[in-house]
Amino acid sequence: MDRQLFDLYMERDLAQPIRAVQLPEGYSILSIHEGNGYVWESVMTKAFEEEYKPGTFRWILADNYNYEDDRVFVLLNDRQEPIATATAWHNDHMWDDNEHGSVIFVGVDPAYRAHRYGVLMVDYILQHLKDIGFTIASLNVEENNLPAIKTYLNCGFTPHIVDPRHHAVWTNQFSKLCISPPQYNSLLRPITNRPYPIETSPYRERKAQAAAQNGDIYVHGHWEKYNMYLVEPSEYRKLDDLINKEGKARELYASIRQKGAGRIFIDQPRQPAAAFLESDLGTGLLAGQSHDPRFTEGVKIYLEQ
């Protein structure tokens, strides 16, 4: 019986020299943020050969509590087409310190592979991690992804042993790649892997503050058919009360009417929640129109796409 493949961990000392990035003529590196996340979604779809739908950037990255601007980068060719990407991150739940910066989401459009663009992007991220104060770069990679492992070794990464079984796996990987093992710390150093903290993401905080300035209400949620996922309990309760409990919706409506202004925003990047709501009251609120005449004005829920 075949065993389960491992996720292998690697690390790099950022005090060691990092190659200077030299871009081909006409090429550039674009910083990705909330406003141009579609560029990242485009190159990720090609690089990983699975669909990264509109809104995925916000769902996976911008809405994460560790998200900060100027951490996600895309390589553009001389026709301004996205062809490769890599992201600098801080997985403090894994390492429980402020020294480890992480390299994640390294991908290259298949049409542009074998040109060392993956190496270029990793080198760029390494320098970026160093510039923002990290001293160690870390990453994990699937055991069977030999091209990626070769790229990371080329960029100065060495094995980080988090499981005693990984010693034999690495010996096998070096044999497959026909290279001599580099010197590395062979001691067992498991990841911390503590729970994610319950924190509000910077994206959500900005949206909530902007809504409050106008007397609006902002609620965050992701929808999948009739269920939500990746939502803190407090946010789930707000949505559940708003959509499914008539009394709460009326109470909310009354409070907004009393203020004389205000809207309700439900922020969900996946698919329109209105299409999945069973309640006429909820659907009416979401559409800004209701079969119930008490809800024909004043309350609107805007679905951000």
KEDO-528721 format. One record per atom (N, C-alpha, C): x, y, z; residue in three letters. Coordinates in steps of 0.2 Angstrom, whole numbers, padded with zeros to 4 digits, always signed. Atoms other than C-alpha are relative to their C-alpha. Example, Ala and Ser with C-alpha at 12.3 -4.5 7.8 and 13.67 -1.06 7.14 Angstrom:
// residues 2
+0004-0006+0000ALA;+0062-0022+0039ALA;+0004+0006+0000ALA;-0004-0006-0001SER;+0068-0005+0036SER;-0004+0005+0003SER;
***
This chain:
// residues 305
+0004-0006+0000MET;+0000+0000+0000MET;+0004+0006+0000MET;-0004-0006+0001ASP;+0007+0017-0005ASP;-0001+0004+0006ASP;+0001-0005-0006ARG;+0010+0029+0010ARG;-0002+0006-0003ARG;+0002-0007+0001GLN;+0003+0046+0011GLN;+0007+0004-0002GLN;-0006-0004+0001LEU;+0015+0059+0003LEU;+0000+0006+0005LEU;-0001-0005-0005PHE;+0023+0072+0015PHE;+0000+0007-0003PHE;-0002-0007+0001ASP;+0023+0090+0015ASP;+0007+0001+0003ASP;-0007-0001-0002LEU;+0042+0094+0016LEU;+0001+0008+0002LEU;-0001-0007-0002TYR;+0048+0110+0025TYR;+0007+0002-0002TYR;-0007-0002+0001MET;+0063+0120+0020MET;+0001+0007+0003MET;-0002-0007-0003GLU;+0072+0136+0027GLU;+0006+0003-0004GLU;-0006-0004+0002ARG;+0085+0149+0022ARG;+0001+0005+0004ARG;-0002-0005-0004ASP;+0095+0160+0032ASP;+0001+0007-0005ASP;+0000-0006+0004LEU;+0092+0178+0025LEU;+0006+0004+0001LEU;-0006-0004-0001ALA;+0109+0184+0032ALA;+0005-0003-0006ALA;-0004+0003+0006GLN;+0117+0173+0017GLN;-0002+0005-0006GLN;+0001-0005+0006PRO;+0119+0183+0001PRO;-0006-0003-0004PRO;+0006+0001+0004ILE;+0103+0184-0010ILE;+0002+0003-0007ILE;-0001-0002+0007ARG;+0105+0185-0029ARG;-0004+0006-0002ARG;+0003-0006+0002ALA;+0101+0202-0036ALA;-0005-0002-0006ALA;+0005+0001+0005VAL;+0085+0201-0047VAL;+0001+0004-0006VAL;-0001-0003+0006GLN;+0088+0205-0065GLN;-0005-0002-0005GLN;+0005+0001+0004LEU;+0073+0207-0076LEU;+0001+0000-0007LEU;+0000-0001+0008PRO;+0072+0204-0095PRO;-0002+0006-0002PRO;+0002-0006+0003GLU;+0070+0219-0105GLU;-0007+0001-0001GLU;+0007-0001+0001GLY;+0052+0226-0104GLY;-0004-0004+0005GLY;+0003+0004-0006TYR;+0048+0214-0089TYR;-0001+0005+0006TYR;+0000-0003-0006SER;+0042+0221-0073SER;-0004-0004+0006SER;+0003+0003-0005ILE;+0036+0216-0056ILE;-0006+0004+0003ILE;+0006-0004-0002LEU;+0018+0222-0050LEU;-0002-0003+0007LEU;+0002+0001-0007SER;+0013+0223-0032SER;-0008-0001-0001SER;+0008+0002+0000ILE;-0005+0215-0030ILE;-0003+0002+0007ILE;+0004-0002-0006HIS;-0018+0222-0018HIS;-0007-0001-0002HIS;+0007+0002+0001GLU;-0037+0222-0017GLU;-0002+0003-0006GLU;+0002-0003+0006GLY;-0039+0233-0032GLY;+0002-0004-0006GLY;-0002+0004+0006ASN;-0030+0222-0044ASN;+0002-0007+0001ASN;-0001+0007-0001GLY;-0031+0205-0037GLY;-0002-0005-0005GLY;+0002+0004+0006TYR;-0039+0199-0053TYR;+0007-0002-0004TYR;-0006+0002+0003VAL;-0021+0199-0060VAL;+0003-0006+0003VAL;-0003+0005-0003TRP;-0015+0187-0047TRP;-0004-0007-0001TRP;+0005+0005+0002GLU;-0031+0176-0050GLU;+0002-0003-0007GLU;-0002+0002+0007SER;-0026+0175-0068SER;+0006-0004-0001SER;-0006+0004+0000VAL;-0009+0169-0066VAL;+0000-0006+0004VAL;+0001+0006-0004MET;-0013+0157-0052MET;-0004-0005-0004MET;+0004+0005+0003THR;-0026+0149-0063THR;+0004-0004-0005THR;-0005+0003+0005LYS;-0013+0146-0077LYS;+0005-0005+0004LYS;-0006+0003-0003ALA;+0001+0141-0065ALA;-0002-0007+0004ALA;+0002+0006-0004PHE;-0009+0128-0054PHE;-0005-0004-0004PHE;+0005+0004+0004GLU;-0021+0123-0068GLU;-0007-0002+0004GLU;+0007+0000-0003GLU;-0037+0126-0057GLU;-0002+0007+0000GLU;+0003-0007+0001GLU;-0049+0140-0058GLU;+0000+0004+0007GLU;+0000-0005-0006TYR;-0046+0155-0046TYR;-0005+0005-0002TYR;+0005-0004+0002LYS;-0062+0163-0048LYS;+0000+0007+0003LYS;+0000-0007-0002PRO;-0065+0182-0046PRO;-0002+0000+0007PRO;+0001+0000-0007GLY;-0064+0186-0028GLY;+0004-0004+0004GLY;-0004+0005-0004THR;-0052+0172-0023THR;+0006+0004+0003THR;-0006-0004-0003PHE;-0038+0185-0020PHE;-0002+0002+0007PHE;+0002-0003-0007ARG;-0048+0193-0006ARG;-0002-0006+0005ARG;+0002+0006-0005TRP;-0055+0176+0001TRP;+0006-0003+0003TRP;-0006+0004-0002ILE;-0038+0168+0002ILE;+0005+0005+0003ILE;-0006-0004-0002LEU;-0026+0183+0005LEU;-0002+0006+0004LEU;+0002-0007-0003ALA;-0034+0200+0008ALA;-0004-0001+0007ALA;+0004+0001-0006ASP;-0046+0193+0021ASP;+0003-0004+0005ASP;-0003+0004-0005ASN;-0033+0184+0031ASN;+0003+0005+0005ASN;-0002-0005-0005TYR;-0028+0192+0047TYR;+0007+0002-0001TYR;-0007-0002+0001ASN;-0009+0192+0042ASN;+0001+0004-0006ASN;-0001-0004+0006TYR;-0013+0201+0026TYR;+0003+0007+0001TYR;-0002-0007+0000GLU;-0003+0217+0022GLU;+0001+0001-0007GLU;-0002-0002+0007ASP;-0001+0227+0006ASP;+0007-0001-0002ASP;-0007+0000+0002ASP;+0015+0225-0004ASP;+0003-0007+0003ASP;-0003+0007-0002ARG;+0017+0206+0000ARG;-0001-0005-0006ARG;+0002+0005+0006VAL;+0010+0198-0016VAL;+0002+0003-0006VAL;-0003-0002+0006PHE;+0019+0200-0032PHE;-0001-0004-0006PHE;+0001+0003+0006VAL;+0017+0196-0050VAL;+0005+0002-0005VAL;-0004-0002+0005LEU;+0029+0196-0064LEU;-0003+0001-0007LEU;+0003-0001+0006LEU;+0023+0204-0080LEU;+0005+0000-0006LEU;-0004+0000+0005ASN;+0031+0201-0097ASN;+0000+0006-0004ASN;+0000-0007+0003ASP;+0035+0214-0110ASP;-0006+0002-0004ASP;+0006-0001+0003ARG;+0017+0213-0116ARG;-0005+0002+0006ARG;+0004-0002-0006GLN;+0011+0217-0098GLN;-0005-0006+0002GLN;+0004+0006-0002GLU;+0004+0199-0096GLU;+0003-0003+0006GLU;-0002+0004-0006PRO;+0005+0190-0079PRO;+0003-0007-0002PRO;-0003+0007+0002ILE;+0017+0175-0081ILE;+0002-0004+0006ILE;-0003+0004-0006ALA;+0023+0171-0063ALA;-0002+0004+0006ALA;+0002-0003-0006THR;+0019+0175-0045THR;+0004-0003+0006THR;-0003+0003-0007ALA;+0026+0173-0027ALA;-0003+0005+0005ALA;+0003-0004-0006THR;+0020+0180-0010THR;+0004-0001+0006THR;-0004+0000-0007ALA;+0029+0185+0006ALA;-0005+0000+0005ALA;+0006+0000-0005TRP;+0019+0180+0021TRP;+0004-0001+0007TRP;-0003+0001-0007HIS;+0021+0178+0040HIS;-0005-0005+0003HIS;+0004+0005-0003ASN;+0014+0161+0046ASN;+0002-0001+0008ASN;-0002+0000-0007ASP;+0017+0165+0065ASP;-0004-0006+0004ASP;+0003+0006-0004HIS;+0005+0151+0070HIS;+0004-0006-0001HIS;-0005+0005+0001MET;+0018+0139+0063MET;+0006+0000+0003MET;-0007-0001-0003TRP;+0034+0146+0070TRP;+0000+0003+0007TRP;+0000-0003-0007ASP;+0028+0156+0085ASP;+0006+0005+0001ASP;-0005-0005-0001ASP;+0041+0169+0082ASP;-0001+0006-0005ASP;+0000-0005+0005ASN;+0044+0185+0072ASN;+0006+0000-0004ASN;-0006+0000+0004GLU;+0060+0179+0064GLU;-0002-0004-0007GLU;+0001+0004+0006HIS;+0052+0167+0051HIS;-0005+0004-0005HIS;+0004-0002+0005GLY;+0045+0174+0035GLY;-0001-0005-0005GLY;+0002+0005+0004SER;+0036+0163+0023SER;+0000+0002-0008SER;+0001-0001+0007VAL;+0037+0161+0004VAL;-0006-0005-0002VAL;+0006+0004+0002ILE;+0020+0155-0003ILE;-0002+0002-0007ILE;+0003-0001+0007PHE;+0010+0153-0019PHE;+0005+0002-0005PHE;-0005-0001+0005VAL;+0025+0152-0030VAL;-0002-0004-0006VAL;+0002+0004+0006GLY;+0019+0148-0048GLY;+0002+0004-0006GLY;-0002-0003+0007VAL;+0023+0151-0066VAL;-0004-0003-0005VAL;+0004+0002+0005ASP;+0013+0150-0081ASP;+0003-0006-0004ASP;-0004+0006+0003PRO;+0017+0133-0090PRO;+0003+0002-0006PRO;-0003-0002+0006ALA;+0020+0142-0106ALA;+0007+0004+0001ALA;-0007-0004-0002TYR;+0035+0152-0097TYR;+0004-0004+0004TYR;-0005+0003-0004ARG;+0043+0138-0088ARG;+0006-0002-0003ARG;-0007+0002+0003ALA;+0061+0132-0090ALA;+0004+0007-0002ALA;-0004-0007+0001HIS;+0066+0151-0090HIS;+0002+0003+0006HIS;-0002-0002-0006ARG;+0070+0152-0072ARG;-0004+0006+0003ARG;+0004-0005-0003TYR;+0056+0164-0068TYR;-0002-0002+0007TYR;+0001+0002-0007GLY;+0052+0154-0053GLY;+0005+0002+0005GLY;-0006-0002-0004VAL;+0069+0156-0046VAL;+0000+0008+0001VAL;+0000-0007+0000LEU;+0068+0175-0051LEU;-0005+0002+0006LEU;+0005-0002-0004MET;+0052+0177-0041MET;+0002-0002+0008MET;-0002+0002-0006VAL;+0058+0167-0026VAL;+0006+0005+0003VAL;-0005-0005-0002ASP;+0074+0178-0025ASP;-0003+0007+0002ASP;+0004-0006-0001TYR;+0063+0193-0026TYR;-0003+0000+0007TYR;+0003+0001-0007ILE;+0053+0187-0011ILE;+0005+0000+0006ILE;-0006+0000-0005LEU;+0069+0183-0001LEU;+0002+0007+0002LEU;-0002-0006-0001GLN;+0075+0200-0003GLN;-0005+0005+0004GLN;+0006-0004-0003HIS;+0058+0208+0001HIS;-0001-0002+0008HIS;+0001+0002-0007LEU;+0057+0197+0017LEU;+0006+0003+0005LEU;-0005-0003-0003LYS;+0074+0203+0022LYS;-0001+0007+0002LYS;+0001-0007+0000ASP;+0070+0221+0019ASP;-0005+0002+0005ASP;+0005-0002-0005ILE;+0055+0220+0030ILE;+0001-0003+0007ILE;-0002+0001-0007GLY;+0064+0213+0045GLY;+0001-0008+0002GLY;+0000+0007-0002PHE;+0063+0194+0044PHE;+0008-0003-0001PHE;-0007+0002+0000THR;+0079+0184+0047THR;+0001-0007-0003THR;+0000+0007+0003ILE;+0074+0166+0041ILE;-0006+0000-0005ILE;+0006+0001+0004ALA;+0063+0162+0026ALA;-0001-0008+0000ALA;+0002+0007-0001SER;+0053+0146+0027SER;-0005-0001-0006SER;+0006+0002+0005LEU;+0041+0136+0015LEU;-0001-0007+0001LEU;+0002+0007+0000ASN;+0033+0120+0013ASN;-0001-0002-0007ASN;+0001+0003+0007VAL;+0032+0109-0003VAL;-0002-0007+0000VAL;+0002+0007+0000GLU;+0024+0093-0008GLU;+0006-0004-0002GLU;-0006+0005+0001GLU;+0036+0078-0008GLU;+0001-0001-0007GLU;+0000+0002+0007ASN;+0032+0074-0026ASN;+0001+0006-0005ASN;-0001-0005+0004ASN;+0035+0091-0033ASN;+0007+0002-0001ASN;-0007-0001+0001LEU;+0053+0089-0038LEU;+0002+0006-0004LEU;-0002-0006+0003PRO;+0054+0104-0050PRO;+0000+0006+0005PRO;+0000-0005-0005ALA;+0049+0115-0035ALA;+0006+0000+0005ALA;-0005+0001-0005ILE;+0061+0107-0023ILE;+0007+0002-0003ILE;-0006-0002+0003LYS;+0075+0110-0036LYS;+0001+0007+0000LYS;+0000-0007+0000THR;+0070+0128-0038THR;+0002+0003+0007THR;-0002-0003-0007TYR;+0071+0131-0019TYR;+0007-0002+0002TYR;-0007+0001-0002LEU;+0087+0122-0017LEU;+0005+0005-0004LEU;-0004-0005+0004ASN;+0094+0133-0031ASN;+0000+0007+0003ASN;+0001-0006-0003CYS;+0088+0148-0021CYS;+0003+0000+0007CYS;-0004+0000-0007GLY;+0098+0143-0005GLY;-0004-0004+0005GLY;+0004+0004-0005PHE;+0084+0133+0004PHE;+0004-0007+0002PHE;-0002+0006-0002THR;+0089+0118+0014THR;-0006-0004+0004THR;+0006+0003-0004PRO;+0078+0105+0023PRO;+0000+0002+0007PRO;+0002-0002-0007HIS;+0070+0109+0039HIS;-0004-0006+0002HIS;+0003+0007-0002ILE;+0066+0092+0048ILE;-0005+0001+0005ILE;+0005-0001-0005VAL;+0049+0093+0056VAL;-0003-0007+0002VAL;+0003+0006-0001ASP;+0046+0074+0056ASP;+0006-0005-0001ASP;-0006+0004+0001PRO;+0059+0060+0059PRO;+0000-0004-0006PRO;+0000+0004+0007ARG;+0053+0051+0043ARG;+0002+0004-0005ARG;-0002-0005+0005HIS;+0058+0066+0033HIS;+0008-0001-0002HIS;-0007+0001+0002HIS;+0077+0061+0034HIS;+0000-0005-0006HIS;+0000+0005+0006ALA;+0074+0046+0022ALA;-0003+0003-0006ALA;+0003-0003+0006VAL;+0063+0056+0011VAL;+0004+0005-0003VAL;-0005-0004+0003TRP;+0076+0069+0009TRP;+0006-0003-0004TRP;-0005+0004+0003THR;+0089+0056+0005THR;-0002-0002-0007THR;+0003+0003+0007ASN;+0078+0049-0009ASN;-0001+0006-0005ASN;+0001-0006+0005GLN;+0074+0067-0016GLN;+0007+0002-0003GLN;-0007-0002+0002PHE;+0093+0071-0017PHE;+0002-0005-0006PHE;-0002+0006+0005SER;+0095+0054-0026SER;-0003+0001-0007SER;+0004-0001+0006LYS;+0081+0058-0038LYS;+0003+0006-0004LYS;-0002-0006+0003LEU;+0088+0075-0042LEU;+0007+0000-0002LEU;-0007+0001+0002CYS;+0106+0068-0044CYS;+0004+0006+0002CYS;-0004-0005-0003ILE;+0113+0081-0032ILE;+0003-0002+0006ILE;-0003+0002-0006SER;+0124+0080-0017SER;-0004+0004+0005SER;+0004-0004-0005PRO;+0114+0085-0001PRO;+0004+0006+0003PRO;-0004-0005-0003PRO;+0119+0102+0006PRO;+0000-0001+0007PRO;+0000+0000-0008GLN;+0124+0105+0024GLN;-0006+0003+0002GLN;+0006-0003-0004TYR;+0109+0108+0035TYR;-0001-0003+0007TYR;+0002+0002-0007ASN;+0102+0106+0052ASN;-0004-0006+0000ASN;+0004+0006+0000SER;+0097+0088+0054SER;-0004-0001+0006SER;+0003+0001-0006LEU;+0090+0090+0071LEU;-0008+0000-0001LEU;+0007+0000+0001LEU;+0071+0087+0073LEU;-0003+0006+0003LEU;+0003-0006-0003ARG;+0062+0104+0075ARG;-0007+0001-0003ARG;+0007+0000+0002PRO;+0043+0102+0074PRO;-0002+0007-0001PRO;+0004-0007+0000ILE;+0032+0117+0069ILE;-0004+0000+0006ILE;+0005-0001-0005THR;+0022+0125+0082THR;-0007-0002-0001THR;+0007+0002+0002ASN;+0006+0123+0073ASN;-0005+0002+0005ASN;+0005-0002-0005ARG;-0004+0133+0086ARG;-0006+0002-0004ARG;+0006-0002+0004PRO;-0022+0138+0082PRO;+0001+0007-0003PRO;+0000-0007+0003TYR;-0025+0153+0071TYR;-0003+0005+0006TYR;+0003-0004-0005PRO;-0029+0168+0083PRO;-0007+0003-0003PRO;+0007-0003+0002ILE;-0047+0175+0082ILE;+0002+0008+0000ILE;-0001-0007+0001GLU;-0043+0192+0075GLU;-0004+0003-0006GLU;+0003-0003+0006THR;-0051+0204+0063THR;+0005+0002-0005THR;-0004-0002+0006SER;-0043+0206+0046SER;+0001+0007-0001SER;+0000-0007+0002PRO;-0036+0223+0041PRO;-0005+0002-0005PRO;+0005-0001+0005TYR;-0047+0222+0026TYR;-0007+0001+0003TYR;+0007+0000-0003ARG;-0063+0219+0037ARG;+0000+0007+0004ARG;+0000-0006-0004GLU;-0058+0233+0049GLU;-0001+0006-0004GLU;+0001-0006+0004ARG;-0056+0246+0035ARG;-0007+0000-0003ARG;+0007+0000+0002LYS;-0073+0241+0028LYS;-0005+0002+0005LYS;+0005-0002-0006ALA;-0082+0242+0045ALA;+0001+0007+0002ALA;-0001-0007-0002GLN;-0074+0259+0049GLN;-0003+0004-0006GLN;+0003-0004+0005ALA;-0079+0266+0032ALA;-0008+0000+0000ALA;+0007+0001+0000ALA;-0097+0259+0033ALA;-0002+0004+0006ALA;+0002-0003-0006ALA;-0098+0266+0051ALA;+0000+0008-0001ALA;+0000-0007+0001GLN;-0094+0284+0045GLN;-0006+0002-0003GLN;+0006-0002+0004ASN;-0109+0284+0034ASN;-0006-0003+0004ASN;+0005+0003-0003GLY;-0120+0276+0047GLY;-0002-0007-0002GLY;+0002+0006+0003ASP;-0120+0260+0038ASP;+0003-0006+0005ASP;-0002+0006-0004ILE;-0118+0242+0045ILE;+0004-0005-0005ILE;-0004+0005+0004TYR;-0105+0230+0038TYR;+0001-0007+0003TYR;+0000+0007-0002VAL;-0106+0211+0040VAL;+0004-0004-0005VAL;-0004+0004+0005HIS;-0093+0199+0033HIS;-0002-0007+0000HIS;+0002+0007+0000GLY;-0097+0182+0027GLY;+0002-0003-0007GLY;-0001+0003+0006HIS;-0093+0169+0014HIS;-0006-0005+0000HIS;+0006+0004+0001TRP;-0107+0159+0007TRP;+0001-0006-0005TRP;+0000+0006+0004GLU;-0108+0141+0000GLU;-0007-0003+0000GLU;+0007+0003+0000LYS;-0126+0136-0005LYS;-0003+0003+0007LYS;+0003-0003-0006TYR;-0135+0138+0012TYR;+0004+0000+0006TYR;-0004+0000-0006ASN;-0120+0137+0023ASN;+0006+0005-0001ASN;-0006-0005+0001MET;-0106+0149+0027MET;+0006-0004+0003MET;-0006+0003-0002TYR;-0088+0144+0029TYR;+0006+0005+0001TYR;-0005-0005-0002LEU;-0072+0152+0036LEU;-0003+0007+0003LEU;+0003-0006-0003VAL;-0083+0164+0046VAL;+0001-0001+0008VAL;+0000+0000-0008GLU;-0080+0168+0065GLU;-0007+0000+0002GLU;+0006+0001-0003PRO;-0094+0164+0076PRO;-0004+0006+0001PRO;+0003-0006-0001SER;-0098+0182+0080SER;-0003+0003-0007SER;+0003-0002+0007GLU;-0100+0186+0061GLU;-0005-0005-0002GLU;+0005+0005+0002TYR;-0110+0170+0058TYR;-0007+0002+0003TYR;+0006-0002-0004ARG;-0122+0176+0072ARG;-0003+0006-0003ARG;+0003-0006+0003LYS;-0124+0193+0064LYS;-0004-0001-0006LYS;+0003+0001+0006LEU;-0128+0186+0047LEU;-0006-0004+0001LEU;+0005+0005-0001ASP;-0139+0172+0054ASP;-0006+0005+0003ASP;+0005-0004-0002ASP;-0149+0185+0064ASP;-0003+0005-0005ASP;+0002-0005+0005LEU;-0150+0197+0050LEU;-0005-0003-0006LEU;+0004+0003+0005ILE;-0156+0185+0037ILE;-0006-0005+0002ILE;+0005+0006-0002ASN;-0166+0171+0046ASN;-0004+0002+0005ASN;+0005-0002-0006LYS;-0174+0180+0061LYS;-0003+0006-0002LYS;+0003-0006+0002GLU;-0187+0192+0056GLU;+0000+0005+0005GLU;+0000-0005-0005GLY;-0188+0200+0072GLY;+0007+0005+0000GLY;-0007-0004+0000LYS;-0169+0205+0071LYS;+0000+0004-0006LYS;+0000-0004+0006ALA;-0171+0211+0053ALA;-0004+0006+0001ALA;+0004-0006-0001ARG;-0185+0222+0058ARG;+0003+0005+0005ARG;-0003-0004-0005GLU;-0176+0228+0074GLU;+0006+0004-0004GLU;-0006-0004+0003LEU;-0161+0233+0063LEU;-0003+0005-0005LEU;+0004-0005+0004TYR;-0173+0241+0050TYR;-0002+0006+0004TYR;+0002-0005-0004ALA;-0180+0251+0064ALA;+0005+0005+0002ALA;-0005-0004-0002SER;-0164+0257+0070SER;+0003+0004-0005SER;-0002-0003+0006ILE;-0158+0262+0053ILE;-0005+0006-0002ILE;+0005-0005+0001ARG;-0174+0272+0050ARG;+0000+0005+0005ARG;-0001-0005-0006GLN;-0172+0280+0067GLN;+0006+0005-0001GLN;-0006-0005+0001LYS;-0155+0287+0062LYS;-0001+0004-0006LYS;+0001-0004+0006GLY;-0162+0293+0045GLY;+0004-0002-0006GLY;-0004+0001+0005ALA;-0149+0285+0035ALA;+0004-0007+0001ALA;-0004+0006-0001GLY;-0138+0269+0033GLY;-0002-0006-0005GLY;+0001+0006+0004ARG;-0136+0253+0023ARG;+0003-0005+0003ARG;-0003+0006-0003ILE;-0131+0236+0027ILE;+0004-0003-0006ILE;-0005+0003+0005PHE;-0116+0228+0018PHE;+0001-0007+0002PHE;-0002+0007-0001ILE;-0114+0209+0017ILE;+0006-0001-0005ILE;-0006+0000+0004ASP;-0096+0207+0010ASP;+0001-0008-0001ASP;-0002+0007+0001GLN;-0094+0190+0002GLN;+0002-0001-0008GLN;-0003+0000+0007PRO;-0083+0187-0013PRO;-0001-0006-0005PRO;+0000+0006+0004ARG;-0088+0170-0019ARG;-0006+0001-0005ARG;+0006+0000+0004GLN;-0106+0170-0026GLN;-0006+0004+0003GLN;+0005-0004-0004PRO;-0121+0181-0023PRO;-0004-0004+0005PRO;+0004+0004-0005ALA;-0129+0176-0007ALA;-0008+0000-0001ALA;+0007+0000+0001ALA;-0146+0181-0013ALA;-0003-0006-0004ALA;+0002+0005+0004ALA;-0147+0167-0025ALA;-0001-0007+0004ALA;+0000+0005-0005PHE;-0145+0155-0010PHE;-0005+0000+0006PHE;+0004-0001-0006LEU;-0157+0162+0002LEU;-0007-0002-0001LEU;+0006+0003+0000GLU;-0173+0153+0006GLU;-0006+0005+0002GLU;+0005-0004-0003SER;-0182+0167+0015SER;-0002+0006-0005SER;+0002-0006+0004ASP;-0192+0180+0005ASP;+0002+0006+0004ASP;-0002-0006-0004LEU;-0188+0192+0019LEU;+0007+0001-0002LEU;-0007-0001+0001GLY;-0170+0189+0017GLY;+0002+0002-0007GLY;-0002-0002+0007THR;-0170+0189-0002THR;-0002+0007-0002THR;+0002-0007+0001GLY;-0180+0205-0002GLY;+0005+0005+0003GLY;-0005-0004-0003LEU;-0168+0213+0010LEU;+0007+0001-0005LEU;-0006+0000+0004LEU;-0153+0208-0001LEU;-0001+0003-0007LEU;+0002-0003+0007ALA;-0162+0214-0017ALA;-0001+0007+0001ALA;+0002-0007-0001GLY;-0166+0231-0009GLY;-0008+0000-0001GLY;+0007+0000+0001GLN;-0184+0226-0013GLN;-0003-0006+0004GLN;+0003+0005-0004SER;-0196+0216-0002SER;-0007-0001-0002SER;+0007+0001+0001HIS;-0213+0208-0004HIS;-0004+0002+0006HIS;+0003-0003-0006ASP;-0216+0214+0014ASP;+0001+0008-0001ASP;+0000-0007+0001PRO;-0221+0233+0012PRO;+0004+0004+0005PRO;-0004-0004-0006ARG;-0212+0237+0029ARG;+0008+0000-0002ARG;-0007+0000+0002PHE;-0195+0233+0020PHE;+0001+0003-0007PHE;-0001-0003+0007THR;-0197+0243+0004THR;+0005+0005-0001THR;-0004-0006+0001GLU;-0186+0257+0008GLU;+0005+0000+0007GLU;-0004-0001-0006GLY;-0172+0261+0020GLY;+0006-0005+0001GLY;-0005+0006-0001VAL;-0163+0244+0021VAL;+0002-0003-0006VAL;-0003+0003+0006LYS;-0152+0238+0007LYS;+0006-0004+0002LYS;-0006+0004-0001ILE;-0139+0224+0008ILE;+0004+0000-0006ILE;-0004+0000+0006TYR;-0125+0227-0005TYR;+0005-0006+0000TYR;-0004+0006+0000LEU;-0116+0211-0010LEU;+0006+0003-0004LEU;-0006-0002+0003GLU;-0098+0216-0014GLU;+0003-0006-0004GLU;-0002+0005+0005GLN;-0091+0206-0029GLN;+0008+0001+0000GLN;
***
